[in-house]
Amino acid sequence: MMEKRKQFTGKEEASEKIIQRVTNLPQWKQAKNVCVYSPFSSEVDTTALLKRKHVVKPEDAKNTAIDLYIIPGVAFDKQGNRLGRGGGFYDKLLFGKNSFKIGLAFEIQIVDTVPHEAHDIPMDFVVTERGVYGKTKTS
């Protein structure tokens, strides 16, 4: 999946659409403190989000009251299950948090089923350039 994402053309345009969808969500509009990852390699570009609101980077979020988490992933399913890089960083960060969680992905990263275990933290929504997945899918 990581290789597929690296080869995906149109990342810039797709990232812009994803960011627009996120900023139109009521959860974004209502949040005061947002945890947003800095884009790495071929992930959805969050640079525009990092310039808005009161943003905290994941490595600084442990002792801050976060209203909304914006999380990357290697793959997601439509139920919000997330496949990360295998280190468990985000599962540890999100453990015990009741804040809203949004995964960002390109549509090519959406799969039928992501293997998951009890300790894996699902996303409330997954936002792609084509829509928002979660309890219901919107476009």
C-alpha positions in Angstrom: 0.0 0.0 0.0 2.8 2.4 0.8 4.3 1.8 -2.7 0.9 2.3 -4.3 0.6 5.6 -2.4 4.1 6.7 -3.5 3.1 6.1 -7.2 -0.2 7.9 -6.9 -0.2 11.0 -9.1 -2.4 13.9 -8.2 -1.5 14.0 -4.5 -1.5 17.8 -4.5 -5.0 18.1 -5.9 -6.3 15.3 -3.8 -4.7 16.7 -0.6 -6.4 20.1 -1.3 -9.8 18.4 -1.7 -9.3 16.4 1.5 -8.3 19.5 3.5 -11.3 21.3 2.2 -13.6 18.5 3.3 -12.0 18.5 6.8 -12.4 22.2 7.3 -16.0 22.0 6.3 -16.8 19.3 9.0 -18.6 20.6 12.1 -16.0 18.8 14.3 -13.2 20.9 12.7 -15.2 24.1 13.1 -16.0 23.4 16.7 -12.6 22.3 17.8 -10.3 24.6 19.7 -7.2 22.5 20.0 -6.4 20.2 17.1 -3.6 17.6 16.9 -2.4 17.5 13.3 0.5 15.4 11.9 3.2 16.9 9.8 3.1 15.1 6.4 5.8 12.5 5.8 6.8 11.1 2.4 3.6 10.5 0.4 1.0 11.1 3.1 -1.9 13.5 2.6 -0.4 17.0 2.8 -1.6 18.7 6.0 0.5 21.9 5.7 -2.6 24.0 5.2 -4.1 22.6 8.4 -0.9 23.3 10.4 -1.4 27.0 9.7 -5.0 27.2 11.2 -6.5 27.0 14.7 -4.4 26.1 17.7 -2.5 23.1 16.3 -0.5 20.7 18.4 1.8 18.2 16.8 1.4 14.6 17.9 4.7 14.5 19.7 3.6 17.4 21.9 0.0 16.3 22.4 0.3 14.1 25.5 -0.3 16.9 28.1 -2.7 19.0 26.1 -6.5 18.9 26.0 -7.2 18.0 22.3 -10.6 18.3 20.8 -9.8 16.7 17.5 -7.1 14.4 16.2 -6.0 14.3 12.5 -4.3 11.0 11.9 -2.4 9.5 9.0 -2.4 5.8 8.0 -1.1 3.4 5.5 -4.7 2.0 4.8 -8.2 2.4 6.2 -11.4 0.6 5.8 -14.8 2.3 5.6 -15.6 1.5 9.2 -12.6 3.6 10.4 -10.2 0.9 11.2 -6.6 2.0 10.5 -3.4 0.3 9.5 -0.4 2.3 10.6 3.3 1.7 10.2 3.3 -0.9 13.0 4.9 1.1 15.8 1.7 1.7 17.7 2.5 5.4 18.2 -1.0 6.7 17.4 -2.7 3.8 19.3 -0.7 4.9 22.4 -1.4 8.6 21.8 -5.2 8.0 21.4 -5.6 5.4 24.2 -8.3 6.6 26.6 -9.1 9.8 24.7 -12.7 10.5 23.9 -11.9 13.3 21.4 -13.0 13.0 17.8 -10.5 11.2 15.5 -10.3 11.8 11.7 -8.0 9.7 9.5 -6.8 11.2 6.3 -6.2 9.1 3.2 -6.2 9.1 -0.5 -9.1 7.0 -1.9 -6.6 4.4 -3.1 -5.8 3.7 0.5 -9.4 2.6 1.3 -9.7 -1.2 1.4 -12.5 -3.6 2.3 -11.1 -4.7 5.6 -8.2 -3.6 7.7 -7.0 -6.3 10.2 -7.4 -4.9 13.7 -7.1 -6.0 17.3 -8.7 -4.8 20.5 -5.9 -2.3 21.2 -6.3 -0.6 17.8 -8.1 2.7 18.0 -10.6 3.3 15.1 -11.2 6.6 13.5 -14.6 8.3 13.8 -14.3 9.5 10.2 -11.9 8.8 7.3 -11.7 11.7 4.8 -10.5 11.1 1.2 -10.7 13.3 -1.9 -14.0 11.5 -2.8 -15.8 11.6 0.5 -16.1 11.1 4.2 -16.4 7.6 5.6 -17.6 6.7 9.1 -21.1 6.1 10.4 -22.3 7.2 7.0 -20.5 8.1 3.8 -21.0 11.6 2.4 -19.6 13.2 -0.7 
